[in-house]
């Protein structure tokens, strides 16, 4: 406590206020119509489908078909391609290999009043139609007039490879497609006319034929990256899938209902914070003022993590349960400050000096706060593992616990667990560390040593000041 200097209170308070401003408003610059985001604000938060409205569906392979890992990866590639075809780019797709499920979430199409989510989901799960066709129309919009060379049934497999410093895709054809493919490559070799590769009505590659291929083995090369050749191979393999995906569960939510619930919860949170701030200041006086700063830091800190405020931290998708998690974690912060303030008041009633009371009060309160927040962290981590995506850290760590069920990837509950985790960590940062530094600092000012600023019980000290 002796090492904490007087200016620390003002430095911490200024930091919290600056963080609050930047987190809420962000920092943006404009050059004409081009916006550059320097610091993300509240408006950059990605809202979950339960808020902005959308579709949440889980696909699974047929009961009588044992899908391999490659099958599931190819099915995922097909879904991604079909999303792009429908101009749906803000989507989430997760694969649970253990239970052969694919979890897909995508929002309502903006401004499209005729969007039929059930039809869209059915089309996503249908068996893809892969075709290799001669030529390529200028607009890349239709293949109706292009002659078919081979279809997905004629493709044995596509393999992403790295050979002689180059990423490429190796094709192996079934016997049924070798003759037709050989005839086409013989006609097109050296003509700069490509054999375009289509998935349904979407052309995703158009390699130029460089030589006559007769053995059913070909290579697609170019300036590819490792990720690009992997994606290309998965799309080609996906076109030959012998099964259609079945709908395991399907739900939608209206964007109007979601936004209304979000606004109601946000307003309730602001009102609750204001009421709690008034009560804390009335009950605990100077300690209450410090508590309000700590709670404000905790609240805006949670928003900052979610919005992607910090460098290298992407924006997190916030759902309605996620908002509830923020409010609940702030309530835990209130509880931490109440416990600390009561412990300090008890030490003052026992006749200790202010310095002694502050040290003893924070020390006694810390064990209780630590236990509560560690318990909260354990619960939130389990929620994230049980309902997170299969590739999330929590899900991987808890695989031995949930291997029989498989991750459910319920994004709303995962968001709740995430915000609880962030809130518990921030409670240690602001509710314990920042509030302690601020209290130790401000208590060094002589006018702030009045007993009445810390408690309304003056029975243990008649002088009005504590040293």
C-alpha positions in Angstrom: 0.0 0.0 0.0 2.9 2.4 0.7 4.1 2.0 -2.9 0.8 3.3 -4.3 1.2 7.0 -5.1 -1.5 9.7 -5.0 -1.8 10.2 -8.8 -2.7 6.5 -9.3 -6.4 7.2 -8.6 -6.6 9.8 -11.4 -4.6 7.7 -13.8 -6.8 4.7 -13.4 -10.0 6.8 -13.5 -8.7 8.5 -16.7 -7.9 5.2 -18.3 -11.4 3.8 -17.5 -13.1 7.0 -18.9 -10.9 6.9 -22.0 -11.6 3.2 -22.6 -15.3 3.9 -22.2 -15.3 6.7 -24.8 -13.3 4.7 -27.3 -15.2 1.5 -26.8 -18.6 3.2 -27.3 -17.7 5.6 -30.2 -14.6 4.0 -31.8 -12.2 5.9 -34.0 -12.8 6.2 -37.7 -11.4 8.3 -40.5 -13.0 9.0 -43.9 -11.5 9.6 -47.3 -14.5 10.3 -49.6 -16.7 7.3 -49.2 -13.9 5.1 -47.8 -14.0 4.4 -44.1 -10.9 3.4 -42.2 -11.5 1.8 -38.8 -8.7 2.5 -36.3 -10.5 1.5 -33.2 -13.7 -0.6 -33.3 -16.7 0.7 -31.4 -20.1 -0.6 -30.3 -21.4 -0.3 -33.9 -18.8 -2.9 -35.0 -20.3 -5.6 -32.8 -21.4 -8.6 -34.8 -24.9 -9.5 -33.6 -26.0 -13.1 -33.4 -28.7 -14.6 -35.5 -31.1 -14.5 -32.5 -30.8 -10.7 -32.6 -30.5 -9.8 -36.3 -32.7 -12.8 -37.4 -31.7 -15.7 -39.6 -31.5 -19.5 -39.9 -29.9 -22.1 -37.6 -29.8 -25.6 -39.1 -27.9 -28.8 -38.4 -27.3 -31.2 -41.3 -26.4 -34.9 -40.8 -25.5 -37.7 -43.2 -28.1 -40.5 -43.8 -28.4 -43.1 -41.1 -27.4 -45.9 -43.5 -24.3 -44.1 -44.8 -21.0 -43.9 -42.9 -19.5 -40.5 -44.0 -15.7 -40.2 -43.9 -13.9 -37.1 -42.8 -13.2 -36.3 -46.5 -16.9 -36.6 -47.2 -17.8 -34.2 -44.5 -15.2 -31.7 -45.6 -16.5 -31.9 -49.2 -20.1 -31.4 -48.0 -18.9 -28.3 -46.1 -17.3 -27.0 -49.3 -20.5 -27.5 -51.2 -22.5 -25.6 -48.6 -19.9 -22.7 -48.7 -20.2 -22.5 -52.5 -23.9 -22.4 -52.4 -23.8 -19.7 -49.7 -21.7 -17.6 -52.0 -24.0 -18.3 -54.9 -26.9 -16.7 -52.9 -24.7 -13.7 -51.9 -24.7 -14.9 -48.3 -21.2 -14.1 -47.1 -21.8 -13.6 -43.4 -22.3 -17.2 -42.4 -21.0 -19.7 -39.9 -20.3 -23.4 -40.8 -18.9 -26.0 -38.3 -18.3 -29.7 -38.9 -18.7 -32.2 -36.1 -16.9 -35.3 -37.4 -17.7 -37.4 -34.4 -21.5 -37.4 -35.1 -21.3 -36.6 -38.8 -23.1 -33.3 -38.4 -22.7 -29.9 -40.1 -23.9 -26.8 -38.2 -24.8 -23.9 -40.4 -26.0 -20.4 -39.4 -26.7 -17.5 -41.7 -28.7 -14.3 -41.4 -31.7 -13.1 -43.3 -30.8 -11.7 -46.7 -30.8 -8.0 -46.4 -33.8 -6.3 -48.1 -35.1 -9.6 -49.5 -38.7 -9.8 -48.5 -39.3 -13.0 -50.5 -36.5 -15.0 -49.0 -37.8 -18.5 -48.2 -35.5 -20.0 -45.5 -37.0 -23.5 -45.7 -36.4 -23.7 -49.4 -32.8 -22.3 -48.9 -32.0 -25.0 -46.4 -33.4 -27.7 -48.6 -31.2 -26.5 -51.5 -28.1 -26.3 -49.3 -28.5 -30.0 -48.4 -29.2 -31.4 -51.8 -26.6 -33.5 -53.6 -24.4 -31.2 -55.7 -24.2 -31.4 -59.5 -20.6 -31.3 -60.5 -19.7 -30.9 -64.2 -16.7 -30.3 -66.4 -17.7 -28.3 -69.5 -16.0 -27.1 -72.6 -15.3 -23.4 -72.7 -16.4 -20.5 -70.4 -19.1 -17.8 -71.1 -17.9 -14.3 -70.6 -20.2 -13.5 -67.7 -19.6 -16.8 -65.9 -23.4 -16.8 -65.2 -24.7 -19.8 -67.0 -23.5 -23.2 -68.3 -26.6 -24.1 -70.3 -24.9 -23.7 -73.7 -21.6 -25.4 -72.7 -21.2 -29.0 -73.7 -20.7 -31.4 -70.7 -17.4 -33.3 -70.8 -17.8 -35.3 -67.6 -19.8 -35.2 -64.4 -19.1 -35.7 -60.7 -19.8 -39.4 -61.1 -16.9 -39.7 -63.4 -14.4 -38.3 -60.9 -12.7 -40.8 -58.7 -11.0 -38.3 -56.4 -9.2 -35.0 -56.3 -6.1 -34.6 -54.1 -4.4 -31.4 -53.0 -0.6 -31.7 -53.4 2.6 -29.8 -53.2 5.0 -30.9 -55.9 8.3 -29.2 -56.9 7.5 -26.0 -55.0 4.0 -25.7 -56.5 0.5 -26.2 -55.0 -1.8 -28.1 -57.3 -4.8 -30.5 -57.5 -4.4 -34.0 -59.0 -7.4 -35.5 -60.6 -8.1 -39.2 -61.0 -11.0 -40.2 -63.2 -13.2 -43.3 -63.2 -13.1 -45.5 -66.3 -16.5 -44.1 -67.4 -15.0 -40.6 -67.9 -11.6 -41.2 -69.3 -12.6 -41.4 -73.0 -14.7 -38.3 -73.0 -12.1 -36.3 -71.0 -9.4 -37.5 -73.3 -11.4 -36.5 -76.4 -12.0 -33.0 -75.0 -8.4 -32.4 -73.9 -7.3 -33.5 -77.4 -9.5 -30.9 -79.0 -8.7 -28.1 -76.6 -5.0 -28.5 -76.0 -3.1 -25.4 -77.0 -6.3 -23.4 -77.9 -6.5 -21.4 -74.6 -10.1 -22.6 -74.3 -10.6 -23.9 -70.8 -12.5 -26.8 -69.4 -14.6 -25.0 -66.8 -15.6 -26.8 -63.5 -19.1 -26.1 -62.3 -20.9 -26.9 -59.1 -24.6 -26.5 -59.7 -24.8 -23.2 -61.5 -21.5 -21.8 -60.1 -18.2 -21.9 -61.9 -15.3 -22.1 -59.4 -12.4 -22.9 -61.7 -11.5 -22.8 -65.4 -8.1 -24.4 -66.1 -6.7 -24.1 -69.6 -5.8 -27.4 -71.3 -2.1 -27.7 -71.9 -1.8 -31.2 -73.2 -3.8 -34.2 -74.4 -4.7 -36.4 -71.4 -5.5 -40.1 -72.2 -4.8 -42.0 -68.9 -7.5 -40.3 -66.7 -5.0 -38.5 -64.6 -4.7 -34.7 -64.7 -3.3 -31.8 -62.7 -4.8 -28.4 -62.1 -2.0 -25.9 -61.5 -1.6 -22.2 -61.1 -0.7 -19.5 -58.6 -2.5 -21.4 -55.8 -2.0 -21.3 -52.0 -2.3 -24.3 -49.8 -5.7 -23.2 -48.7 -6.9 -22.7 -52.2 -5.9 -26.1 -53.5 -7.4 -27.7 -50.5 -10.7 -25.9 -51.1 -10.7 -26.7 -54.8 -10.1 -30.4 -54.1 -12.9 -30.5 -51.5 -15.3 -28.9 -54.0 -14.5 -31.4 -56.7 -14.8 -34.3 -54.3 -18.0 -32.9 -53.0 -19.6 -33.0 -56.4 -19.3 -36.7 -56.4 -20.9 -37.2 -53.0 -23.2 -40.3 -53.0 -25.6 -38.9 -50.4 -27.7 -35.8 -49.7 -27.5 -34.1 -46.3 -30.5 -34.6 -44.0 -31.9 -31.9 -41.8 -31.4 -32.8 -38.2 -32.8 -29.6 -36.7 -34.0 -26.3 -38.1 -35.1 -23.0 -36.6 -35.5 -19.4 -37.6 -36.1 -16.1 -35.8 -37.5 -12.8 -37.0 -35.0 -9.9 -37.0 -37.7 -7.6 -35.6 -38.1 -9.8 -32.5 -34.4 -10.1 -32.0 -33.6 -6.4 -32.3 -36.4 -5.5 -30.0 -35.1 -7.9 -27.4 -31.6 -6.6 -27.8 -32.7 -3.0 -27.3 -34.9 -3.9 -24.3 -32.0 -5.7 -22.6 -29.6 -2.9 -23.3 -31.9 -0.3 -21.9 -32.5 -2.5 -18.8 -28.8 -2.8 -18.3 -28.2 0.9 -18.5 -31.0 1.7 -16.0 -29.8 -1.1 -13.7 -26.3 0.3 -13.8 -27.4 3.8 -12.9 -29.6 2.6 -10.0 -26.8 0.4 -8.7 -24.3 3.3 -8.9 -26.6 5.5 -6.9 -27.1 2.8 -4.3 -23.4 2.0 -4.0 -22.5 5.7 -3.5 -25.2 6.2 -0.9 -24.3 3.1 1.1 -20.5 3.1 0.8 -19.7 6.7 0.0 -16.1 7.0 -1.2 -15.8 3.2 -1.5 -19.0 3.4 -3.6 -17.5 5.9 -6.0 -14.5 3.7 -6.5 -16.8 0.7 -7.0 -18.7 2.6 -9.8 -15.5 3.3 -11.6 -14.5 -0.4 -11.3 -17.9 -1.5 -12.6 -17.8 0.9 -15.5 -14.4 -0.5 -16.4 -15.7 -4.0 -16.2 -18.7 -3.2 -18.4 -16.8 -1.4 -21.2 -14.0 -3.9 -21.0 -16.5 -6.7 -21.8 -17.9 -4.6 -24.7 -14.3 -3.9 -26.0 -13.4 -7.6 -26.1 -16.6 -8.4 -28.0 -16.3 -5.6 -30.5 -12.7 -6.4 -31.4 -11.3 -3.3 -29.8 -7.9 -4.8 -29.0 -5.3 -5.5 -31.7 -5.4 -9.1 -33.0 -8.8 -9.6 -31.4 -11.6 -10.3 -33.9 -15.1 -9.2 -33.2 -17.1 -11.8 -31.3 -20.7 -12.6 -32.3 -22.9 -11.4 -29.5 -26.3 -13.0 -28.8 -29.1 -12.2 -26.4 -27.9 -14.7 -23.8 -24.5 -13.1 -24.3 -25.9 -9.8 -23.3 -27.4 -11.6 -20.2 -23.9 -13.0 -19.5 -22.5 -9.4 -19.4 -25.2 -8.3 -17.1 -24.7 -11.3 -14.8 -20.9 -10.8 -14.7 -21.4 -7.1 -13.7 -23.7 -8.3 -11.0 -20.9 -10.5 -9.8 -18.7 -7.4 -9.9 -21.2 -5.5 -7.7 -21.1 -8.4 -5.3 -17.3 -8.3 -5.1 -17.4 -4.5 -4.3 -20.1 -4.9 -1.7 -18.1 -7.7 0.0 -14.9 -5.6 0.0 -16.7 -2.5 1.3 -18.4 -4.4 4.1 -15.1 -6.0 5.2 -13.4 -2.6 5.3 -16.3 -1.2 7.4 -16.0 -4.1 9.8 -12.3 -3.5 10.3 -12.9 0.2 10.9 -15.6 -0.7 13.5 -12.9 -2.9 15.2 -10.8 0.3 15.7 -8.1 -0.2 13.1 -6.5 2.7 11.3 -7.6 3.4 7.7 -4.5 1.8 6.2 -4.9 -1.2 8.3 -8.6 -1.5 7.6 -8.1 -1.2 3.9 -5.4 -3.8 3.8 -7.3 -6.3 6.0 -10.6 -5.6 4.3 -9.2 -6.3 0.8 -7.3 -9.4 2.1 -10.4 -10.9 3.7 -12.6 -10.2 0.8 -10.3 -11.6 -1.9 -10.7 -15.2 -0.9 -14.5 -15.0 -1.2 -14.2 -13.1 -4.5 -11.7 -15.6 -5.8 -13.8 -18.6 -5.0 -16.9 -17.1 -6.6 -15.2 -16.1 -9.8 -13.2 -19.3 -10.2 -16.5 -21.2 -9.8 -18.0 -18.9 -12.5 -15.0 -19.6 -14.8 -15.4 -23.3 -14.4 -19.1 -23.2 -15.2 -18.7 -20.9 -18.2 -15.8 -23.0 -19.6 -18.0 -26.1 -19.4 -20.8 -24.2 -21.3 -18.3 -23.2 -23.9 -17.0 -26.7 -24.3 -20.5 -28.3 -24.4 -22.1 -25.8 -26.8 -19.1 -24.4 -28.6 -17.9 -25.3 -32.1 -16.0 -28.6 -32.4 -12.7 -26.8 -33.1 -12.9 -24.4 -30.2 -10.3 -24.6 -27.4 -12.9 -25.5 -24.7 -14.5 -28.2 -26.9 -11.2 -29.8 -27.6 -10.1 -29.8 -24.0 -13.5 -31.2 -22.8 -13.7 -33.8 -25.6 -13.2 -36.7 -23.1 -16.2 -35.4 -21.1 -18.6 -34.9 -24.1 -17.4 -37.4 -26.6 -20.6 -39.5 -26.3 -22.8 -36.5 -27.3 -20.7 -34.4 -29.6 -20.6 -30.6 -29.4 -24.0 -29.1 -30.1 -22.6 -25.7 -31.3 -25.5 -23.8 -29.8 -24.1 -20.3 -30.5 -26.4 -18.5 -28.1 -25.3 -20.6 -25.1 -21.7 -20.4 -26.2 -22.0 -16.6 -26.3 -23.4 -16.7 -22.8 -20.4 -18.8 -21.6 -17.9 -16.5 -23.4 -19.2 -13.3 -21.9 -19.3 -14.9 -18.4 -15.7 -15.9 -18.8 -14.7 -12.4 -20.0 -16.7 -10.9 -17.1 -15.0 -13.1 -14.5 -11.5 -12.2 -15.7 -12.4 -8.5 -15.9 -13.8 -8.7 -12.3 -10.2 -9.6 -11.1 -8.8 -6.8 -13.2 -11.2 -4.0 -12.3 -13.2 -5.3 -9.3 -10.1 -6.3 -7.4 -6.9 -4.8 -8.8 -8.1 -1.4 -10.1 -10.4 -0.7 -7.2 -7.7 -1.5 -4.7 -5.2 0.8 -6.4 -7.8 3.6 -6.6 -8.8 3.2 -2.9 -5.2 3.0 -1.6 -4.3 6.1 -3.7 -7.2 8.4 -2.8 -6.9 7.5 0.9 -3.5 9.2 1.0 -5.2 12.6 0.6 -5.8 14.1 4.0 -9.4 15.3 3.2 -10.2 11.7 2.2 -9.2 10.3 5.6 -12.5 11.3 7.2 -14.2 8.3 8.7 -17.6 9.5 7.4 -16.4 8.9 3.9 -16.0 5.2 4.5 -18.7 4.4 7.1 -21.7 6.0 8.9 -20.7 4.1 12.1 -18.4 6.5 14.1 -18.6 4.5 17.4 -15.0 3.3 17.1 -13.4 6.7 16.4 -14.7 9.9 17.9 -12.2 12.2 16.2 -13.8 12.0 12.7 -10.5 11.1 11.0 -8.7 7.8 10.7 -4.9 7.6 10.2 
